[in-house]
Amino acid sequence: MHAPNPQGAASCVRSKYLRPEYPEAIRAARHAALIWFQSETGMTLSQFRDVRCWEHCERYQGSVVERHLREYAFRKAYAEQVGQIIVDRYETPTS
């Protein structure tokens, strides 16, 4: 008999709740990443993410677990958008 894998369980819970349940967090995160690259905020990328994530999450009520999942969705989408922006900006055109 195998011991339970708590990380596997957390991953399963995250994937269950991140599908369409937090599209607002995903949209807000993508928009926040775009704003950071288009403005001169004086904040680091991670400081800006944390402020925007906090502002976004404050608009919603829910359990601690729901807040954690919303933050996770926001941070994941923010990181993906930042990566995409960097790739798009610095991608060398092929001839």
C-alpha positions as CSV (number, residue, x, y, z in Angstrom):
1,M,0.0,0.0,0.0
2,H,1.3,3.5,-0.9
3,A,1.4,6.5,1.3
4,P,-0.9,9.4,0.2
5,N,0.8,12.1,-1.8
6,P,-0.3,15.5,-0.4
7,Q,1.3,17.4,-3.2
8,G,-0.7,15.3,-5.7
9,A,-3.9,16.0,-3.9
10,A,-3.2,19.8,-3.9
11,S,-2.4,19.6,-7.6
12,C,-5.7,17.8,-8.2
13,V,-7.7,20.4,-6.2
14,R,-6.0,23.3,-8.0
15,S,-6.7,21.8,-11.5
16,K,-10.3,21.2,-10.5
17,Y,-10.8,24.8,-9.4
18,L,-8.7,26.6,-11.9
19,R,-10.5,25.6,-15.0
20,P,-13.3,28.2,-15.6
21,E,-13.9,29.2,-11.9
22,Y,-11.6,32.2,-11.8
23,P,-11.6,33.7,-15.3
24,E,-11.7,37.2,-13.7
25,A,-8.5,36.6,-11.9
26,I,-6.9,35.4,-15.1
27,R,-8.1,38.4,-17.1
28,A,-7.0,40.8,-14.3
29,A,-3.6,39.2,-14.1
30,R,-3.0,39.4,-17.9
31,H,-4.1,43.0,-17.9
32,A,-1.8,43.8,-14.9
33,A,1.2,42.4,-16.7
34,L,0.5,44.5,-19.8
35,I,0.1,47.6,-17.7
36,W,3.5,47.0,-16.0
37,F,5.3,46.8,-19.3
38,Q,3.5,49.9,-20.7
39,S,4.0,52.1,-17.7
40,E,6.7,53.5,-15.5
41,T,5.4,52.5,-12.1
42,G,8.6,52.5,-10.1
43,M,7.6,49.1,-8.7
44,T,9.3,45.8,-9.5
45,L,7.4,43.3,-11.5
46,S,6.7,41.2,-8.4
47,Q,5.7,44.2,-6.3
48,F,3.2,45.3,-9.0
49,R,1.9,41.7,-9.2
50,D,1.3,41.5,-5.5
51,V,-0.4,44.9,-5.3
52,R,-2.7,44.1,-8.2
53,C,-3.4,40.6,-6.9
54,W,-4.4,42.0,-3.5
55,E,-6.6,44.6,-5.1
56,H,-8.3,42.0,-7.3
57,C,-8.9,39.5,-4.4
58,E,-10.3,42.2,-2.1
59,R,-13.3,42.6,-4.4
60,Y,-14.4,39.0,-3.8
61,Q,-15.7,37.3,-0.7
62,G,-15.1,33.7,0.0
63,S,-13.3,31.1,2.1
64,V,-9.6,31.1,2.7
65,V,-9.3,28.3,0.2
66,E,-11.1,30.2,-2.4
67,R,-8.8,33.2,-1.9
68,H,-5.8,31.0,-2.1
69,L,-7.0,29.5,-5.4
70,R,-7.9,32.9,-6.8
71,E,-4.4,34.2,-5.9
72,Y,-2.8,31.1,-7.4
73,A,-4.8,31.6,-10.6
74,F,-3.8,35.3,-10.7
75,R,-0.1,34.6,-10.1
76,K,0.0,31.8,-12.7
77,A,-1.7,33.9,-15.4
78,Y,0.5,36.9,-14.6
79,A,3.7,34.8,-14.9
80,E,2.5,33.3,-18.2
81,Q,1.6,36.7,-19.6
82,V,5.0,38.2,-18.6
83,G,6.7,35.3,-20.3
84,Q,4.6,35.8,-23.4
85,I,5.4,39.5,-23.6
86,I,9.1,38.9,-23.2
87,V,9.1,36.2,-25.9
88,D,7.0,38.5,-28.2
89,R,9.3,41.5,-27.7
90,Y,12.6,39.7,-28.1
91,E,11.7,37.0,-30.6
92,T,14.0,37.3,-33.6
93,P,12.2,37.3,-36.9
94,T,13.1,34.4,-39.2
95,S,13.8,35.1,-42.9
